[in-house]
Amino acid sequence: MKLNFSLSLKLTLMVVLLSAIIIFSLTYINIEEQSISLENVYSDKAVILSKALDNSIENHDELTDKQKLQNYILDFIKLNPEILKVNVNLPDKEGLRVFVSTDVDSINISSGKYNNFSYENDAVVNIPIHTKNSHTITVITPINLSGQIYGTYEMILSMNKSYAAFDIRAGNLIMISVISLFILIFSFLYLLRKIIVKPIVAFRNATKIIGEGNLDTKIKIKSQDELGELSNAFNKMTNDLKKSRNKVEEYNKILENLLNQKDEFIGQLGHDLKNPLQPLVGLLPVIMEKEKDPKIKEHLSILIHNVEYMRDLIIKTLQLARLRSPDTKFDMENLNLMQEVDNVLTSQKLFLTKNNINAKSMIDKNTYVEADKLRSAELFNNLITNAVKYTPEGGGDLTIDAKKGKDFVTISIKDTGIGMTEEQLNKVFDEFYKVDTSKCEMDSSGLGLSICKRIVEKHGGRIWVESPGKGKGTTFYFTLKSSNEKINKNT
């Protein structure tokens, strides 16, 4: 599962992590430095004590007098209670051995790892040992008599007392570091929220309001940085958008007026053209029937075809203009969709048979829609005629189906015709657009699908088309408001 974190939380985590790393690193370094400093202090002290012990022995005879040397070392320790143990290591045939020690059990034991050490006047080896609450340091210095090295002093000092105080200081330092961390975190968070998060939230809220269409929204960020510049640019953008929207609204009004004028002009022109064509439609077939000359009859046939095409174009143009008019009202009824489609298919039976089209309806008998009976029949007729027109002469299949939704019923009319390209799909509902320009110009007015679009929109639905590509058929979809069967029966 993917977790989504807000910007505030991300910045908080970054600040906490970075602050913790910085503070605890500094704390660790400080503690390490103090620990090293403490060991150096004891090391220096041990060297001083070793040299004092060394200076008290004047000659080799005093060094080799075991009993005298033993007593002297014990007295020396009494004066320096921090010393836990002192060994005097002298060489023999096998190497350095403990000659005298405050620990009787250590006498005559090989000094082991120190055998190979070579010492000069001030050579010192520090070996700190830390086990639980015990802290010791071992310091080894040369036995120097008249410039000649005879062996080594091995002195072990206790650092427990100092480390007890050191542990308290370290604990206090850690506590101070934790408190400092929290103070630093809250300070950073306050600054981040004020400087970064708060302006970003303001931008987010402003974009939501602008997305709802309110272009009067302003962002007030007075900081003299990139966020302030972005705020000014954002406010300028909203002003420009507002001006552009006002211009678009003005252009839309102008365009709306032009469209209304166009529809009025088309309506008037249609009426003016329809009247003179009407006598020709009725008279030309009579003249053709009486004419004996085959050539003249052929010319009259072409003339009749053109006149009928012009009349059909004028009728559809007038219909398109009327459908766009706000004064055009639909007589809405609760219709059984299966029955309406069956009626259309029955009326189109001869046309479908003539073109070898196998049409079938898959609509459930309990599907009801709220629609204008005549307009919905016209809608189905136009879409079926269009599907047949763009199906090859060998014939094909036509399937009508419907799926009920919550508020709308989605109807589909699927054919096995010539299909369409992406460019054709985008233009198919444009007025006077013809998908197949290779067909005779008189076969189509290019207005049928535009009329379908306006009929569907007048019903409060929408219409669209899909096609896998050329030669793969086409499916037209449109929606009508769903209706309850009981309403239909009661009305």
C-alpha positions in Angstrom: 0.0 0.0 0.0 1.4 3.4 -1.0 1.5 6.0 1.8 0.9 9.6 1.0 2.7 12.2 3.2 1.9 15.9 3.3 4.6 18.4 2.6 4.6 19.5 6.3 5.2 15.9 7.4 8.0 15.4 4.9 9.7 18.6 5.9 9.2 17.7 9.6 10.9 14.3 9.1 13.8 15.9 7.2 14.3 18.5 9.9 14.1 15.9 12.7 16.6 13.6 10.9 19.0 16.4 10.0 18.9 18.0 13.5 19.3 14.6 15.2 22.4 13.8 13.1 24.0 17.2 13.7 23.3 17.4 17.4 24.1 13.8 18.3 27.3 13.9 16.1 28.5 17.0 17.9 27.6 15.4 21.3 29.4 12.2 20.5 32.5 14.1 19.3 32.4 16.2 22.5 32.2 13.2 24.7 35.0 11.4 22.8 37.2 14.5 23.1 36.5 14.7 26.9 37.2 11.0 27.3 40.6 11.3 25.4 41.4 14.4 27.4 40.7 12.6 30.6 42.9 9.7 29.6 45.7 12.1 28.6 45.5 13.7 32.0 46.0 10.3 33.7 48.7 9.4 31.3 50.6 12.5 32.1 50.1 12.0 35.8 51.4 8.4 35.5 54.5 9.5 33.6 55.2 12.1 36.3 54.8 9.4 39.0 57.0 7.0 37.1 59.7 9.6 36.7 59.5 10.4 40.4 59.9 6.7 41.2 62.7 6.5 38.7 64.5 9.5 40.2 64.3 8.1 43.7 66.4 5.1 42.6 70.0 6.3 42.4 71.9 3.2 41.3 71.7 -0.3 40.0 72.2 -1.9 43.5 69.1 -0.2 44.8 67.2 -1.4 41.7 68.2 -5.0 42.3 67.5 -5.0 46.1 64.1 -6.7 45.8 62.9 -6.2 49.4 64.0 -2.6 49.6 62.4 -1.9 46.2 59.2 -3.7 47.3 58.9 -1.6 50.4 59.7 1.6 48.6 56.9 0.9 46.0 54.3 0.2 48.7 55.1 3.4 50.5 54.9 5.2 47.1 51.4 3.8 46.5 50.2 4.9 49.9 51.0 8.5 49.0 49.1 8.0 45.7 45.9 6.1 46.3 44.9 6.2 42.6 47.7 3.8 41.7 46.2 0.3 41.7 49.4 -1.6 40.8 53.1 -1.1 40.1 55.4 -3.6 38.4 59.1 -3.2 38.0 60.1 -5.3 34.9 63.8 -6.2 34.5 65.4 -8.3 31.8 66.6 -11.8 32.0 67.7 -14.4 29.5 64.1 -14.9 28.2 63.2 -11.2 28.2 61.5 -8.8 30.6 60.0 -10.3 33.8 58.2 -8.8 36.7 61.0 -8.3 39.3 59.0 -6.5 42.0 55.2 -5.9 42.1 52.5 -4.7 44.5 50.7 -7.8 43.3 52.7 -10.8 44.7 51.1 -13.2 42.2 52.6 -11.2 39.3 56.2 -11.5 40.4 58.5 -13.5 38.0 55.7 -13.5 35.4 56.9 -12.5 31.9 55.8 -9.1 31.0 54.8 -10.6 27.7 53.6 -8.1 25.1 56.1 -5.5 26.4 59.1 -7.6 25.7 59.7 -6.2 22.3 59.2 -2.6 23.2 62.2 -0.4 22.9 62.2 2.7 25.1 64.0 6.0 24.9 64.0 8.6 27.7 60.4 9.7 27.4 58.7 6.7 25.7 55.3 6.0 27.2 52.6 3.4 26.2 49.0 4.2 27.3 46.6 1.3 27.4 43.1 2.4 28.7 40.8 -0.5 29.8 37.1 0.1 30.2 34.9 -2.8 31.6 31.4 -1.9 32.9 32.0 0.5 35.7 35.7 -0.1 35.9 38.1 2.3 34.1 41.9 1.9 34.3 44.9 3.1 32.4 48.3 1.3 32.0 51.4 3.5 31.6 54.8 2.0 30.8 58.0 4.1 31.2 61.7 3.1 30.9 63.9 2.6 34.0 66.7 5.1 33.2 69.9 5.1 35.4 72.6 7.4 34.3 71.4 7.4 30.7 71.1 3.7 30.5 67.8 1.8 30.2 67.5 -1.3 32.5 63.9 -2.2 32.2 60.4 -0.7 32.6 58.0 0.6 35.2 54.4 -0.6 34.6 51.8 1.4 36.4 48.1 0.9 36.5 45.9 3.8 37.6 42.2 3.9 38.5 40.1 6.5 36.6 36.8 5.4 38.3 36.4 8.5 40.3 36.9 10.9 37.4 34.8 8.7 35.1 31.9 8.8 37.5 31.9 12.5 37.3 32.5 12.2 33.6 29.5 9.9 33.2 27.3 12.5 35.0 28.6 15.3 32.7 28.0 13.1 29.6 24.5 12.3 30.8 23.8 16.0 31.3 25.3 16.7 27.9 23.0 14.2 26.3 20.0 15.6 28.1 21.0 19.1 27.0 21.4 17.8 23.4 17.9 16.2 23.4 16.4 19.4 24.8 18.4 21.4 22.2 17.2 19.0 19.5 13.5 19.6 20.4 14.0 23.4 20.6 15.8 23.3 17.2 13.1 21.1 15.7 10.3 23.3 16.8 12.2 26.5 15.7 12.8 25.0 12.3 9.3 23.8 12.0 7.9 27.2 12.9 10.2 28.9 10.3 9.5 26.2 7.7 5.7 26.5 8.2 5.8 30.3 8.1 8.3 30.7 5.2 7.5 27.7 3.0 4.5 25.6 4.0 2.1 28.4 4.7 2.7 30.1 1.3 2.4 26.8 -0.5 -0.9 26.1 1.2 -2.1 29.5 0.2 -1.2 28.7 -3.4 -3.0 25.4 -3.2 -6.2 26.9 -1.8 -6.0 29.7 -4.4 -5.7 27.3 -7.3 -8.7 25.4 -6.0 -10.8 28.6 -5.9 -9.6 29.6 -9.3 -10.4 26.1 -10.6 -14.0 26.8 -9.5 -14.1 29.9 -11.7 -13.4 32.7 -9.2 -10.6 34.7 -10.8 -10.8 37.5 -8.2 -8.6 35.4 -5.8 -5.3 37.1 -4.8 -2.3 35.7 -2.9 -0.8 38.1 -0.4 2.9 37.1 0.2 5.1 40.0 0.9 8.4 38.2 1.3 11.2 39.6 -0.9 12.2 36.2 -2.3 11.2 33.7 -5.0 7.9 33.0 -3.2 7.1 36.7 -3.3 7.9 36.9 -7.0 5.8 33.8 -7.6 2.9 35.4 -5.7 3.1 38.5 -7.9 3.4 36.4 -11.1 0.4 34.3 -9.9 -1.7 37.4 -9.3 -0.8 38.8 -12.7 -1.7 35.5 -14.2 -5.2 35.6 -12.6 -5.7 39.2 -13.8 -4.7 38.1 -17.4 -7.0 35.1 -17.2 -9.9 37.3 -16.0 -9.3 39.7 -18.9 -9.1 36.8 -21.3 -12.2 35.2 -19.9 -14.1 38.5 -20.3 -12.9 38.7 -23.9 -14.0 35.1 -24.5 -17.4 35.9 -23.0 -17.7 38.9 -25.3 -16.7 36.8 -28.3 -19.1 34.1 -27.2 -21.9 36.6 -27.1 -20.9 37.9 -30.5 -20.7 34.3 -31.8 -24.0 33.4 -30.2 -25.6 36.4 -32.0 -24.0 35.4 -35.3 -25.2 31.8 -34.9 -28.7 33.0 -34.1 -28.6 35.3 -37.1 -27.3 32.5 -39.2 -30.1 30.2 -38.1 -32.6 33.0 -38.8 -31.0 33.5 -42.2 -31.0 29.8 -42.9 -34.6 29.5 -41.8 -35.7 32.4 -44.0 -33.6 31.2 -46.9 -34.9 27.7 -46.6 -38.5 28.9 -46.7 -37.7 31.1 -49.7 -36.0 28.2 -51.5 -38.5 25.5 -50.5 -41.5 27.3 -52.0 -40.2 27.4 -55.6 -38.9 23.9 -55.4 -42.3 22.5 -54.3 -43.9 22.8 -57.7 -40.9 21.3 -59.4 -41.0 18.3 -57.1 -44.6 17.6 -58.1 -44.4 18.7 -61.8 -41.1 17.1 -63.0 -42.2 13.5 -62.4 -45.4 14.2 -64.4 -43.5 15.7 -67.3 -41.0 12.8 -67.2 -43.9 10.3 -67.4 -45.3 11.9 -70.5 -42.0 12.4 -72.3 -41.3 9.9 -75.1 -37.7 10.9 -75.9 -35.3 8.6 -73.9 -32.5 11.3 -73.8 -34.8 13.9 -72.4 -36.2 11.4 -70.0 -32.7 10.8 -68.8 -32.1 14.5 -68.3 -35.4 14.9 -66.5 -34.4 12.0 -64.2 -31.1 13.7 -63.2 -33.0 17.0 -62.7 -35.6 15.3 -60.4 -32.7 13.7 -58.4 -31.1 17.1 -57.9 -34.3 18.8 -57.0 -35.1 16.1 -54.4 -31.6 16.4 -53.0 -32.0 20.2 -52.7 -35.3 19.8 -51.1 -33.9 17.2 -48.6 -30.9 19.6 -47.9 -33.3 22.5 -47.2 -35.5 20.5 -45.0 -32.6 19.2 -42.9 -31.0 22.7 -42.7 -34.3 24.1 -41.5 -34.6 21.2 -39.0 -31.1 21.8 -37.7 -31.9 25.5 -37.2 -35.1 24.7 -35.3 -33.3 22.2 -33.1 -30.8 24.9 -32.0 -33.6 27.4 -31.2 -34.4 27.7 -27.4 -38.1 28.0 -28.4 -38.1 24.4 -29.7 -39.7 22.1 -27.1 -39.8 18.4 -26.9 -42.8 16.4 -25.8 -41.2 14.1 -23.2 -42.8 10.7 -22.5 -41.9 7.6 -20.6 -41.1 5.1 -23.4 -40.3 1.4 -23.5 -37.0 1.5 -25.4 -37.3 -2.0 -26.8 -40.7 -1.3 -28.3 -39.6 2.0 -29.8 -36.5 0.4 -31.5 -38.6 -2.6 -32.7 -41.0 -0.1 -34.4 -38.1 1.7 -36.1 -36.6 -1.6 -37.3 -40.0 -2.7 -38.7 -40.4 0.6 -40.6 -36.8 0.1 -42.0 -37.3 -3.5 -42.8 -37.4 -3.1 -46.6 -34.5 -0.7 -46.6 -32.4 -3.1 -44.4 -33.3 -6.2 -46.5 -32.5 -4.3 -49.8 -29.0 -3.6 -48.4 -28.4 -7.1 -47.0 -28.2 -5.8 -43.4 -28.9 -8.2 -40.6 -30.2 -5.9 -37.8 -31.0 -7.1 -34.3 -32.0 -5.5 -31.0 -30.4 -6.7 -27.7 -32.4 -4.2 -25.6 -34.1 -5.6 -22.4 -37.9 -5.3 -22.4 -37.8 -3.5 -19.0 -35.7 -0.6 -20.2 -37.6 2.7 -20.1 -36.4 6.2 -21.1 -37.8 9.7 -20.9 -37.8 11.0 -24.4 -39.8 12.6 -27.2 -41.4 9.8 -29.2 -41.1 11.3 -32.7 -37.6 12.8 -32.1 -36.2 9.6 -30.7 -37.6 7.6 -33.7 -35.9 10.2 -36.0 -32.7 9.7 -34.0 -32.7 5.9 -34.5 -33.7 6.3 -38.1 -30.8 8.7 -38.9 -28.2 6.5 -37.1 -29.4 3.3 -38.7 -29.5 4.9 -42.2 -26.0 6.3 -41.6 -24.8 2.8 -40.6 -26.3 1.2 -43.7 -24.9 3.9 -46.0 -21.3 3.2 -44.9 -21.6 -0.6 -45.0 -20.2 -2.4 -48.1 -22.6 -3.6 -50.7 -22.2 -7.2 -49.7 -24.1 -6.4 -46.5 -23.2 -6.7 -42.8 -24.5 -6.8 -39.3 -26.2 -4.0 -37.2 -26.6 -4.5 -33.4 -28.6 -2.2 -31.1 -28.1 -2.5 -27.4 -28.7 -0.5 -24.2 -27.2 -0.5 -20.7 -29.0 1.0 -17.7 -27.2 3.3 -15.4 -28.2 5.2 -12.3 -29.7 8.2 -14.1 -29.1 7.5 -17.8 -29.5 4.7 -20.3 -26.5 4.3 -22.7 -27.6 3.1 -26.2 -25.2 1.7 -28.7 -25.6 1.1 -32.4 -22.8 -1.0 -33.8 -22.2 -1.8 -37.5 -19.6 -3.7 -39.5 -19.1 -1.0 -42.0 -16.0 0.9 -43.3 -14.9 2.2 -39.9 -13.3 5.6 -39.3 -9.9 7.1 -38.6 -9.1 9.2 -35.5 -9.4 12.4 -37.6 -12.8 11.3 -38.9 -14.0 10.5 -35.4 -13.2 14.0 -34.3 -15.2 15.6 -37.2 -18.1 13.2 -37.7 -20.6 15.4 -35.9 -19.6 18.6 -37.7 -22.2 20.2 -40.0 -21.9 19.2 -43.7 -19.0 16.8 -42.9 -18.9 13.6 -45.0 -16.9 10.6 -43.8 -16.5 9.0 -47.3 -15.8 11.7 -49.9 -15.5 9.0 -52.5 -19.2 8.5 -52.5 -21.5 10.5 -54.7 -22.0 14.0 -53.4 -25.8 13.6 -53.8 -25.8 10.5 -51.5 -25.5 12.6 -48.3 -26.1 16.1 -47.1 -23.6 15.8 -44.2 -26.3 17.0 -41.7 -27.8 13.7 -40.4 -25.3 13.2 -37.6 -25.4 16.9 -36.7 -29.2 16.6 -36.3 -28.7 13.5 -34.1 -26.3 15.4 -31.9 -28.8 18.2 -31.4 -31.6 15.8 -30.7 -29.6 14.0 -28.0 -28.4 17.3 -26.4 -32.0 18.5 -26.4 -32.8 15.4 -24.4 -30.1 16.3 -21.9 -27.8 13.5 -23.0 -24.6 13.2 -25.0 -23.5 11.3 -28.1 -20.1 10.0 -29.2 -18.6 7.5 -31.6 -15.8 4.9 -31.5 -14.1 2.8 -34.2 -11.1 0.5 -34.1 -10.0 1.8 -37.4 -10.6 1.6 -41.2 -12.6 -1.5 -42.2 -13.3 -2.5 -38.6 -16.8 -1.1 -38.1 -18.2 1.8 -36.0 -20.2 2.1 -32.9 -22.3 5.2 -32.0 -23.2 5.7 -28.4 -25.7 8.2 -26.9 -27.5 8.6 -23.6 -31.1 9.2 -22.7 -32.6 9.8 -19.2 -33.7 6.6 -17.6 -37.3 6.3 -16.6 -39.2 3.9 -14.2 -41.7 1.4 -15.7 -44.3 2.2 -13.0 -44.4 5.9 -14.0 -45.1 4.8 -17.6 -48.0 2.6 -16.5 -49.5 5.2 -14.2 -49.4 7.9 -17.0 
